[in-house]
C-alpha cells in the first residue's frame, strides 16, 4: 500500500531505524517517535492509518498511549499494534484491553 502513513513509537533508536528502513522500502510513509508523549503530540497534525508501538517505554508506556488514542474521537479510528519481546499472556490481555488490534512479537532467541 504505497504512501500509507504509519507512526512507529519505540524508545530504541536501533529498532526505529530498522523498522523505518523496512517499511519505507515497502513504500509506506513512516514517521517515528522515541516517546509516547511526543507521538500523541504528532497526532495533532499527522494522521497515520496505523501506529506500531512498543509497550515498555520510559515515561508513558504504549498501553497508556493506546488508551489515549482510542479515547479521543479525533484519533479513535487509528489502528494500533503493540510490539513486544514479552511472551507473557498477561501483556497480550493488557494490550487488547487498552485497545490494540494486534500484538507482534520480537525475539532475539528462537523458541524450541
N, C-alpha and C positions, 0 to 999 in steps of 0.2 A: 504494500500500500504506500506508494511513493508520496512523500511530503506529509504523511500523517504525523501530527505533533505528539511527542512523548516527553514527559518530565521524569528524570532519574533523580532519586534522592538517596544518598548514601554518604556516610561520614568517611568512607575510604576513597581517597583520590585515585588509587590504582583501579578500584572497581569501577568508578565513574568513567575513567579514561577508556578502559577496555570495553565497557558496555556502550559507551558513546561511539567508539570506533566501529563496533559490530553493527549497531543499529543505523548509524549514518551510512555505512556501506550498503545496507539493505534499502536505503532511500528514505528513512524516517527523518523528520525534523526533530532533533534532540536538544533539549536544554537540561542542565544539571544543577544540583544544589547539594552542598555538604551538610545543610541543616534543615530540619523540618520547618523551623520558623521562617527561614528565608524562602523555602518552597511555597509556603502559604502566601507570602508577600508577592511572589512571582505570579500566583494565580489571579492577582488583581488585573493583570494585563495579558497574560498568556493562558490560553485555554487548550490544554492537551486533551487528547482522547483518552490517554492512559497515563497513570502515574505508577512507576515502579519504585517501590520504597523498601529500604532496609527497615527492619523492625527495631533493632537495638542501636540507638544513636544517643549521644550525649544531649542533654537538654530535653527538648520534646522528642519523644520516640515516634516511630512510624505508626503505632496504633493510635496515639492521640491525634497525630496529624490526619489520619484517615477519618477519625470521628469528626474532626472539624470540617474536612472536605465534604463529608456526607451530610452534615447537619446544616450546611449553608445552601440555600436554594439556588445560588448562582453557580455552585460547583458540584452539587449533589449528583449530577449525571455523569461525572468523570469516573471512569473505571479505575480501580486501584488494585494493584497486585503486589503482594508482600514478597520480598526476597529475604530468605533467611538460611543460615547454615544449621539452625537448630532442628534436630529430629523430633522435638517434643510435640506430642499431640495437643498439649495444653496451648502451645504457641499457635497451632493451627486454629484451635477453637477461639482463642482471643482475637486472632486476625479476622476470622469470619464475623465474630460479634461486633468488631469495630467497623465493619463494612467492606472489607476486602473481598473482591470477587475470586481471586486466585492466590495460591501460595506456591511460590517456586523455591526449590531447594538448591543451595550451592554447597558443595562439599569438596574439601581438598583431599579427602581419602575415600577410597572405594569401600563400599559395604559388602560384606560377604554373606 
